[in-house]
Each structure stands twice: as structure tokens, then as C-alpha cells.
Amino acid sequence: MSTEVPRTGYAKGRATREDILDEAMKLFGEVGYRTASLREVASRVGISHPGLMHHFANKAVLLAAVLERRDEIDGLALQADLDEGLDFFAALAQVAARNASRPGIVELFVNLSAEATAVDHPAHAYFQRRYADLLAKATTAFVALRDAGRLRADVDPRTAARQTIATMDGLQVQWLLEVDGGGERVDMSAALAALHHSFLVG
């Protein structure tokens, strides 16, 4: 006699929602938000278009859920690193190292952040908030280094914060372009660590 617990309707519905988010994340990363269609997402999950809309009323709602999922993946991991005692820059390097094993996440971010520069894009406000928050955290970290006497005298904390974020984003683009290049791929984590070291005294 089987002891397997049958999947309830709620559990099955929750699983389908997770499947939709996973496939939408992949598709948005592959073709961008504007090109992706809900019908394609539904097809990949193996459900009908109306079935998908039972979970997400429209594409903008689905995008918001995908971005929330991405924040959960990166945000929780970053906070865990900080809680374990890593400084902000070491934690960023850890994020870059993890991203090297998650090309789908990198592709999603690169494509959506580029699309979202348009003011009418549904993720425009999200990326504005994200960059403002990351810039504030990085600036605070550089100020702390300056106050501790570890930052070079000619380094402005806010400018260094912008350079760090720009480097992190640019490395992701380079890394994606090198996927099928056949040559050596950039080590995003090592490159970020080297940049951070260049700002320090000694």
C-alpha cells in the first residue's frame, strides 16, 4: 500500500505558480520583457493561457513577481553574507561568484535593466529604487572605510560607489558575451575584489 501523500489542490496550485515564475524568469532573460508573451510562458509550463492568467492577471503583474523572486534570491543571500561578518564589498564579490553559476539570473538582470531605462517600462521604478538603494549602501560602506583611514585620500566615496556598481553591471555583460566565445571568461568576483583593493590605502 502506498504511503505517498496525495498532492492537494492548494499545493499543486502553488507548485504551478512557482513553475510559471521559473519559466518567466528564463524567458524574460532570453528575449526581454517586451518580446516575451504570456502564451509562450504558459506553453513552457504546460498549461493554458487562461490557466496562467488565473495566477497572474497580466504580464506586468508577472514581471513584478519575477523581480520579487530575483530580489529574494540575491537579497537573502547578500544579507546572509553580511550577517556572517563579510563586509559589503566582500559580500558583493560573493554575489558575483554565485552569479557565475546562474546565467539565467544574469541574463534576466542585464536585459531587463536595459529595457527599463524607458520611462514607460513597468520595471522602470523598480530599477530606479534598486540603484538608489545599492548606491546608498555602497556609499555608506566607502564612508566607513574613509572614517577608518583605509580609503585613499583622493577617492570620493559616492564616486567610488558609482564606479563599483557600474563595474559590477559591466562585468555581467562581458561575462554573458563570453559564454560562447571559446576563450577565458572574466572572473567577475576577482575583478570586483581588485577594483575594491585599488581604492584602499597601501
Secondary structure, DSSP 8 states (H G I E B T S, - for coil): --------HHHHHHHHHHHHHHHHHHHHHHH-TTT--HHHHHHHHTS-HHHHHHH-SSHHHHHHHHHHHHHHHHHHHHHHHHHTT--HHHHHHHHHHHHTT-HHHHHHHHHHHHHTTSTTSTTHHHHHHHHHHHHHHHHHHHHHHHHTT-B-TT--HHHHHHHHHHHHHHHHHHHHHTTTSSS----HHHHHHHHHHHTB--
